Amino acid sequence: MIQRTTVLAALAAAVLGLATRAGTAEPDKKATPADQAKAKRALQEVQDFIGLWNLEGTQKVGAKTEAWKEKVSWGWKFKDGNPSITVSFAEGKGKFYTGGELGYDVEKKKYVLTLDPAGKGEAKQEFVGTVSSGTLKLERKDAKTGDVYRLTLNTLSDGVRFSFKSDKQDGGKGPFSSAYKMEGNKDGESIAGGGPKKPECVVSGGAATIPVSYNGKTYYVCCSGCRDEFNANPAKYAK
């Protein structure tokens, strides 16, 4: 009886040990500094997106055209050194999306935009694509219908205007048709604005308006994400 109890105890201990090791498996490793640098350089290709945009949207519904206004904001994010660009639609109350995040897959050399649909309970949508001459084009395919959705994002008029266009290809075949589009100016700017050149963001390299300081000197960043990154690592950027 004692021997049987001892064997059962040993087996229980072995199972517990396996469960413990499985439960403490190492998490996914974060990107190497080299890959982080590559991702940042890739995302800098759409640096002009950064900022708050006052957009006007239009969508054809039958014979009518619906119109609405929506503020869209883009900003950098640095989590554990991994760069990405976040987007917010109408402070989380956009017509089609509430928010999302743009990253760069270094291995596949693709941009990945993950968006949160405005519809309650809808799953996140992942668009994958490339950048050419400052224009970001991404697509996703609906697994159920086979429909392909394409997003085209770019700035116009020397970075003063922003365009967000959505097109649809029924069943993944034939031409794309327009679903909706949103266009408008950057907050506080106009096409005829002109004026002096803005300082460069010490974190991302874009046009900067937010002052930060370190060791008695003033530097500039382009968004709250870059401000947080600077404050966390001032010596890295204050050169």
GIFEN-V882515 format. One record per residue. N is the residue number from 0. PHI is phi in radians with two decimals (* if undefined). OMEGA is omega in radians with two decimals (NA if undefined). D_LAST is the distance of its C-alpha to the last C-alpha in whole Angstrom. Layout:
n=N phi=PHI omega=OMEGA d_last=D_LAST
n=N phi=PHI omega=OMEGA d_last=D_LAST
This chain:
n=0 phi=* omega=3.13 d_last=75
n=1 phi=-1.10 omega=-3.13 d_last=72
n=2 phi=-1.10 omega=-3.14 d_last=71
n=3 phi=-1.12 omega=3.13 d_last=71
n=4 phi=-1.10 omega=3.14 d_last=69
n=5 phi=-1.12 omega=3.14 d_last=66
n=6 phi=-1.12 omega=3.13 d_last=66
n=7 phi=-1.09 omega=3.13 d_last=65
n=8 phi=-1.13 omega=3.14 d_last=62
n=9 phi=-1.14 omega=3.12 d_last=61
n=10 phi=-1.13 omega=3.13 d_last=61
n=11 phi=-1.09 omega=3.14 d_last=59
n=12 phi=-1.13 omega=3.14 d_last=56
n=13 phi=-1.14 omega=3.12 d_last=56
n=14 phi=-1.10 omega=3.12 d_last=55
n=15 phi=-1.09 omega=3.13 d_last=53
n=16 phi=-1.12 omega=3.11 d_last=51
n=17 phi=-1.13 omega=-3.14 d_last=50
n=18 phi=-1.12 omega=-3.13 d_last=50
n=19 phi=-1.13 omega=-3.14 d_last=47
n=20 phi=-1.14 omega=3.13 d_last=45
n=21 phi=-1.16 omega=-3.10 d_last=45
n=22 phi=-1.29 omega=-3.12 d_last=44
n=23 phi=-1.95 omega=3.11 d_last=41
n=24 phi=-1.04 omega=-3.11 d_last=40
n=25 phi=-1.12 omega=3.11 d_last=36
n=26 phi=-1.21 omega=3.10 d_last=34
n=27 phi=-0.99 omega=-3.14 d_last=33
n=28 phi=-1.27 omega=3.11 d_last=30
n=29 phi=-1.31 omega=-3.09 d_last=26
n=30 phi=-1.07 omega=3.09 d_last=25
n=31 phi=-1.22 omega=3.09 d_last=23
n=32 phi=-0.95 omega=3.14 d_last=19
n=33 phi=-1.15 omega=3.12 d_last=20
n=34 phi=-1.22 omega=3.08 d_last=23
n=35 phi=-1.09 omega=3.13 d_last=20
n=36 phi=-1.15 omega=3.12 d_last=18
n=37 phi=-1.13 omega=3.14 d_last=21
n=38 phi=-1.12 omega=3.13 d_last=22
n=39 phi=-1.12 omega=3.13 d_last=19
n=40 phi=-1.08 omega=3.13 d_last=19
n=41 phi=-1.15 omega=-3.13 d_last=23
n=42 phi=-1.21 omega=3.09 d_last=22
n=43 phi=-1.15 omega=3.07 d_last=20
n=44 phi=-1.13 omega=3.11 d_last=23
n=45 phi=-2.04 omega=3.13 d_last=24
n=46 phi=-0.96 omega=-3.12 d_last=21
n=47 phi=-1.12 omega=3.10 d_last=23
n=48 phi=-1.20 omega=-3.01 d_last=25
n=49 phi=-1.05 omega=3.11 d_last=23
n=50 phi=2.29 omega=3.13 d_last=24
n=51 phi=-1.83 omega=-3.08 d_last=28
n=52 phi=-2.10 omega=3.08 d_last=31
n=53 phi=-1.70 omega=-3.02 d_last=34
n=54 phi=-1.79 omega=3.03 d_last=37
n=55 phi=-2.07 omega=-3.09 d_last=40
n=56 phi=-1.80 omega=3.06 d_last=42
n=57 phi=-2.41 omega=3.14 d_last=45
n=58 phi=-2.62 omega=3.10 d_last=48
n=59 phi=-1.46 omega=3.08 d_last=51
n=60 phi=-2.18 omega=-3.04 d_last=54
n=61 phi=1.18 omega=3.14 d_last=57
n=62 phi=-1.60 omega=-3.09 d_last=58
n=63 phi=-1.84 omega=3.07 d_last=56
n=64 phi=-2.07 omega=3.10 d_last=52
n=65 phi=-1.48 omega=3.12 d_last=50
n=66 phi=-2.35 omega=3.12 d_last=47
n=67 phi=-2.73 omega=3.09 d_last=44
n=68 phi=-2.04 omega=-3.07 d_last=41
n=69 phi=-2.67 omega=3.06 d_last=38
n=70 phi=-1.56 omega=-3.14 d_last=35
n=71 phi=-2.12 omega=-3.07 d_last=32
n=72 phi=-2.14 omega=3.09 d_last=29
n=73 phi=-2.03 omega=3.12 d_last=26
n=74 phi=-2.76 omega=-3.13 d_last=23
n=75 phi=-1.26 omega=3.05 d_last=20
n=76 phi=-2.47 omega=3.12 d_last=21
n=77 phi=-2.23 omega=3.13 d_last=20
n=78 phi=-1.88 omega=-3.09 d_last=22
n=79 phi=0.96 omega=3.13 d_last=22
n=80 phi=1.51 omega=-3.13 d_last=19
n=81 phi=-1.46 omega=-3.09 d_last=21
n=82 phi=-1.46 omega=3.01 d_last=20
n=83 phi=-2.73 omega=3.10 d_last=23
n=84 phi=-2.18 omega=-3.14 d_last=24
n=85 phi=-1.63 omega=3.11 d_last=27
n=86 phi=-2.38 omega=3.10 d_last=29
n=87 phi=-2.20 omega=3.13 d_last=32
n=88 phi=-1.86 omega=3.10 d_last=35
n=89 phi=0.87 omega=3.14 d_last=36
n=90 phi=0.93 omega=3.11 d_last=35
n=91 phi=1.52 omega=-3.11 d_last=37
n=92 phi=-2.22 omega=-3.12 d_last=40
n=93 phi=-1.18 omega=-3.11 d_last=39
n=94 phi=-1.16 omega=-3.10 d_last=43
n=95 phi=-1.96 omega=-3.12 d_last=42
n=96 phi=-2.37 omega=3.09 d_last=39
n=97 phi=-1.73 omega=-3.13 d_last=37
n=98 phi=-3.07 omega=3.14 d_last=34
n=99 phi=3.06 omega=-3.09 d_last=32
n=100 phi=-2.61 omega=3.12 d_last=29
n=101 phi=-1.86 omega=3.10 d_last=28
n=102 phi=-2.21 omega=3.13 d_last=27
n=103 phi=-2.34 omega=3.10 d_last=27
n=104 phi=-1.52 omega=-3.07 d_last=29
n=105 phi=-1.11 omega=-3.10 d_last=27
n=106 phi=-1.15 omega=-3.11 d_last=31
n=107 phi=-1.56 omega=-3.11 d_last=33
n=108 phi=0.99 omega=-3.13 d_last=30
n=109 phi=-2.30 omega=3.01 d_last=31
n=110 phi=-1.51 omega=-3.13 d_last=30
n=111 phi=-2.22 omega=3.12 d_last=32
n=112 phi=-1.92 omega=3.11 d_last=32
n=113 phi=-1.80 omega=-3.07 d_last=34
n=114 phi=-2.06 omega=3.09 d_last=36
n=115 phi=-1.75 omega=-3.13 d_last=38
n=116 phi=-1.10 omega=-3.13 d_last=41
n=117 phi=-1.30 omega=-3.13 d_last=42
n=118 phi=-1.16 omega=-3.10 d_last=46
n=119 phi=-1.11 omega=3.09 d_last=47
n=120 phi=1.45 omega=3.14 d_last=47
n=121 phi=-1.29 omega=-3.13 d_last=45
n=122 phi=-1.30 omega=3.08 d_last=43
n=123 phi=-1.04 omega=3.12 d_last=40
n=124 phi=-2.02 omega=-3.10 d_last=40
n=125 phi=-1.98 omega=3.10 d_last=37
n=126 phi=-1.89 omega=-3.11 d_last=37
n=127 phi=-2.19 omega=-3.14 d_last=35
n=128 phi=-3.02 omega=-3.06 d_last=34
n=129 phi=-2.38 omega=3.09 d_last=32
n=130 phi=-2.07 omega=3.06 d_last=30
n=131 phi=-2.44 omega=3.13 d_last=31
n=132 phi=0.92 omega=3.09 d_last=30
n=133 phi=1.44 omega=3.13 d_last=28
n=134 phi=-1.76 omega=-3.13 d_last=31
n=135 phi=-1.71 omega=3.11 d_last=31
n=136 phi=-2.08 omega=-3.10 d_last=35
n=137 phi=-2.37 omega=3.14 d_last=36
n=138 phi=-2.41 omega=2.97 d_last=39
n=139 phi=-2.50 omega=-3.14 d_last=41
n=140 phi=-2.02 omega=3.11 d_last=45
n=141 phi=-1.28 omega=-3.06 d_last=47
n=142 phi=-1.12 omega=-3.09 d_last=49
n=143 phi=-1.48 omega=-3.04 d_last=52
n=144 phi=-1.67 omega=-3.07 d_last=53
n=145 phi=1.42 omega=3.11 d_last=51
n=146 phi=-1.13 omega=3.11 d_last=50
n=147 phi=-1.92 omega=3.12 d_last=46
n=148 phi=-1.95 omega=-3.11 d_last=44
n=149 phi=-2.13 omega=3.06 d_last=41
n=150 phi=-1.97 omega=3.07 d_last=38
n=151 phi=-2.18 omega=-3.08 d_last=36
n=152 phi=-2.16 omega=3.10 d_last=33
n=153 phi=-2.88 omega=3.06 d_last=31
n=154 phi=-1.76 omega=-3.13 d_last=30
n=155 phi=-2.35 omega=3.05 d_last=32
n=156 phi=0.91 omega=3.11 d_last=32
n=157 phi=1.01 omega=3.06 d_last=28
n=158 phi=1.47 omega=-3.13 d_last=27
n=159 phi=-1.49 omega=-3.14 d_last=29
n=160 phi=-1.96 omega=-3.13 d_last=32
n=161 phi=-2.29 omega=-3.13 d_last=32
n=162 phi=-2.21 omega=3.12 d_last=35
n=163 phi=-2.24 omega=-3.07 d_last=36
n=164 phi=-2.06 omega=3.11 d_last=39
n=165 phi=-2.13 omega=3.12 d_last=41
n=166 phi=-2.19 omega=-3.11 d_last=44
n=167 phi=-2.31 omega=3.07 d_last=47
n=168 phi=-2.05 omega=-3.08 d_last=49
n=169 phi=-1.12 omega=3.09 d_last=52
n=170 phi=1.15 omega=-3.14 d_last=53
n=171 phi=1.31 omega=-3.12 d_last=50
n=172 phi=-2.31 omega=3.07 d_last=52
n=173 phi=1.42 omega=-3.08 d_last=53
n=174 phi=-1.31 omega=3.04 d_last=51
n=175 phi=-1.50 omega=3.05 d_last=48
n=176 phi=-2.06 omega=-3.10 d_last=49
n=177 phi=-1.21 omega=3.07 d_last=47
n=178 phi=-1.66 omega=3.07 d_last=47
n=179 phi=-2.96 omega=3.06 d_last=44
n=180 phi=-2.60 omega=3.08 d_last=41
n=181 phi=-2.32 omega=3.14 d_last=39
n=182 phi=-2.47 omega=3.10 d_last=37
n=183 phi=3.02 omega=-3.07 d_last=36
n=184 phi=-1.60 omega=3.01 d_last=33
n=185 phi=-1.19 omega=-3.10 d_last=29
n=186 phi=-0.99 omega=3.10 d_last=30
n=187 phi=1.46 omega=-3.12 d_last=30
n=188 phi=-2.21 omega=3.08 d_last=30
n=189 phi=-2.39 omega=-3.11 d_last=33
n=190 phi=-1.05 omega=-3.12 d_last=33
n=191 phi=-1.61 omega=-3.04 d_last=34
n=192 phi=-1.05 omega=-3.10 d_last=31
n=193 phi=1.12 omega=3.11 d_last=29
n=194 phi=1.57 omega=-3.10 d_last=27
n=195 phi=-1.20 omega=3.13 d_last=23
n=196 phi=-1.22 omega=-3.11 d_last=21
n=197 phi=-1.39 omega=3.09 d_last=18
n=198 phi=-1.07 omega=3.13 d_last=15
n=199 phi=-1.66 omega=3.10 d_last=13
n=200 phi=-1.13 omega=-3.09 d_last=12
n=201 phi=-1.28 omega=-3.13 d_last=9
n=202 phi=-1.67 omega=-3.04 d_last=11
n=203 phi=-1.95 omega=3.11 d_last=14
n=204 phi=1.60 omega=-3.13 d_last=13
n=205 phi=-1.53 omega=3.10 d_last=16
n=206 phi=-1.13 omega=-3.01 d_last=17
n=207 phi=-2.10 omega=3.12 d_last=16
n=208 phi=-2.33 omega=-3.07 d_last=18
n=209 phi=-1.72 omega=-3.14 d_last=17
n=210 phi=-1.42 omega=3.02 d_last=15
n=211 phi=-2.35 omega=-3.09 d_last=13
n=212 phi=-2.33 omega=3.11 d_last=12
n=213 phi=-2.77 omega=-3.13 d_last=10
n=214 phi=0.93 omega=3.08 d_last=11
n=215 phi=1.41 omega=-3.14 d_last=13
n=216 phi=-1.93 omega=-3.14 d_last=10
n=217 phi=-1.81 omega=3.08 d_last=11
n=218 phi=-2.20 omega=-3.12 d_last=10
n=219 phi=-2.27 omega=3.09 d_last=12
n=220 phi=-2.26 omega=-3.01 d_last=14
n=221 phi=-1.68 omega=-3.07 d_last=17
n=222 phi=-2.76 omega=-3.11 d_last=19
n=223 phi=-1.15 omega=3.11 d_last=20
n=224 phi=-1.13 omega=3.10 d_last=19
n=225 phi=-1.23 omega=3.08 d_last=16
n=226 phi=-1.10 omega=3.13 d_last=16
n=227 phi=-1.13 omega=3.13 d_last=17
n=228 phi=-1.15 omega=3.11 d_last=15
n=229 phi=-1.13 omega=-3.12 d_last=12
n=230 phi=-1.13 omega=3.13 d_last=14
n=231 phi=-1.39 omega=-3.11 d_last=15
n=232 phi=-2.42 omega=-3.04 d_last=12
n=233 phi=-1.06 omega=-3.10 d_last=9
n=234 phi=-1.12 omega=-3.13 d_last=8
n=235 phi=-1.22 omega=-3.03 d_last=8
n=236 phi=-1.91 omega=-3.12 d_last=6
n=237 phi=-1.45 omega=-3.11 d_last=4
n=238 phi=-2.15 omega=NA d_last=0
